Amino acid sequence: MKSLMQNISFKIKILGVFSVICLLFLGMIFICEHHMKKGLYDQQMAERWSKEGNASQISAFFSDGAVEDVNYFRGIEQSVDKALQTASIVNENENARLWIDAISKSGKVTLTSSRGNVEVKALGVSGEFFQFHPQKLIYGSLFRQDSMMQDGVVIDEETAWQLFGSSDVAGMQIMIGQVPHFITGVIERPEGRLAKAAGLEKSVCYLSLESLQTLGKVNGGFTYEIVMPNPIKNFALSTMQTAVGADNEDVVLVENSTRFHLIPLFHILQDFGIRSMSFKDIVYPYWENIARGQEDIFALLLLIKSILLILPCIFVITVIIYMWKNRTWHLKQGIIWVQDKVYEAGTRRVQKKEKQLETVQSQKDIKIIEIDELDEVKEEEE
């Protein structure tokens, strides 16, 4: 083998060197991808919900005017319960939930404090929104979705400084319109090129959906998110398609849990050039815009990885062909060699079993001898 490798042509050796370089670049890309995916918390609710990997996160983005009020989503929840019941999916723990959901809508509100007014982008939220979208808290806490009070507001650090000249303002009162609200928490707004392009270039706040619709300016349609059991492939997605209507052109469904897998990314490459074309009146929230930007990046990385794999594959095939042409053995000899190895392995197994039987038999003989000796001792004592 050593002599054969020494006789390989210089061209094949150069090919091997470049193949190693390609593999190193592949490893770097995989590390970068892993690091990038870890930061996409908004897309990882299914992983947080079920460590066994049998859950799926689905998002539904509705066009402006497609849904009149939040009562529409009660019908979706009933459809989900019915589908789970039909599939005999139950929770062994009666106090645990099989699924959770969240509703949100974008807009603008004017926040007023003793120092003045600030108009900010706003997200009206309902349900378990902050479980789907964890925030980096600086002070305070995120308001509870099941609270009877709808006057909680979460603001970013920049807004806090504009309103009060400080970021430690949890518990402070502000006015939205003529209605008093209280700041429950101050967060750090996501930064970066994608975040700014996605709509986070300016101050943002979170408040109840009811407050936004009553006191603010609403922009775009609703966003509905759910994490639910997915016992078989596409079960959750099919359930949601049935719930919103398979032919409903006013909604875009996204399976967040699998959007960065190989096949979906390959479809993005196929749609290159036409992916950005849309005739639907849908305004995506910032986290979806970020995810769509990341999809484009991962699709491009998939293309680069495929190209980088070409050279190592050519090298492996070239070496195999070279070794085959310069082999010192023939196929018949190889078959005989394999047969010999199989026979030797069978022989070793038989010998091992025989030794085990001999060991058992010797142990039995020892026990018989010990019993005989005990009997002799008893006879002598009598």
HELIX and SHEET records of a PDB file:
HELIX    1   1 LYS A    2  GLN A    6  1                                   5    
HELIX    2   2 PHE A   10  LYS A   38  1                                  29    
HELIX    3   3 TYR A   41  GLN A   43  5                                   3    
HELIX    4   4 MET A   45  TRP A   49  1                                   5    
HELIX    5   5 ASN A   71  THR A   86  1                                  16    
HELIX    6   6 PHE A  129  PHE A  132  1                                   4    
HELIX    7   7 GLU A  157  PHE A  164  1                                   8    
HELIX    8   8 ARG A  193  ALA A  195  1                                   3    
HELIX    9   9 LYS A  196  LEU A  200  3                                   5    
HELIX   10  10 LEU A  209  LEU A  215  1                                   7    
HELIX   11  11 PHE A  235  VAL A  244  1                                  10    
HELIX   12  12 ASN A  256  THR A  258  5                                   3    
HELIX   13  13 LEU A  262  GLN A  270  1                                   9    
HELIX   14  14 TYR A  286  LYS A  325  1                                  40    
HELIX   15  15 LEU A  331  GLU A  381  1                                  51    
SHEET    1   A 9 LEU A 137  GLY A 140  0                                        
SHEET    2   A 9 VAL A 179  ILE A 187 -1                                        
SHEET    3   A 9 GLY A 152  ASP A 156  1                                        
SHEET    4   A 9 VAL A 204  SER A 208 -1                                        
SHEET    5   A 9 GLY A 116  GLY A 127  1                                        
SHEET    6   A 9 ILE A 100  SER A 113 -1                                        
SHEET    7   A 9 LYS A 217  PRO A 229 -1                                        
SHEET    8   A 9 ALA A  55  PHE A  62 -1                                        
SHEET    9   A 9 VAL A 251  GLU A 255 -1                                        
SHEET    1   B 7 LEU A 137  GLY A 140  0                                        
SHEET    2   B 7 VAL A 179  ILE A 187 -1                                        
SHEET    3   B 7 GLY A 152  ASP A 156  1                                        
SHEET    4   B 7 VAL A 204  SER A 208 -1                                        
SHEET    5   B 7 GLY A 116  GLY A 127  1                                        
SHEET    6   B 7 ILE A 100  SER A 113 -1                                        
SHEET    7   B 7 GLN A 173  ILE A 176 -1                                        
END                                                                             
